[in-house]
Amino acid sequence: MTLIGFVWRDLVRNPRRTLASLVGVIVGVGLFSSVLFFIDGSGASMTKRAVTPLTLDAQRLLTSPRGRALALARTARDPSLAPAATRRCRLTLRYFRNSAI
């Protein structure tokens, strides 16, 4: 008995099972094809998105800024100053180790 004869006898004996098998194969191929088309389409849109320019935000949020241990103080001898006069002042920069300011 050949393969074609076996398939023909199975089709004649139980047509519903053969029809269900055929529908199952068609649905499986359709689902597989739809997944492939979806992946192809989403890949194209992701490539298009990747080529577009990206704006970068240069701000950076720090929870503990690095300059916390630095203190700047300005001292001057004479607080009053006439317009267009020169004045000398002293700037002091201090660095505090292991302390929270």
Long-range contacts (C-beta under 8 A, 24 or more apart in sequence): 68-100, 68-101, 69-95, 69-96, 69-97, 69-99, 69-101, 70-94, 70-95, 70-96, 71-96, 71-101
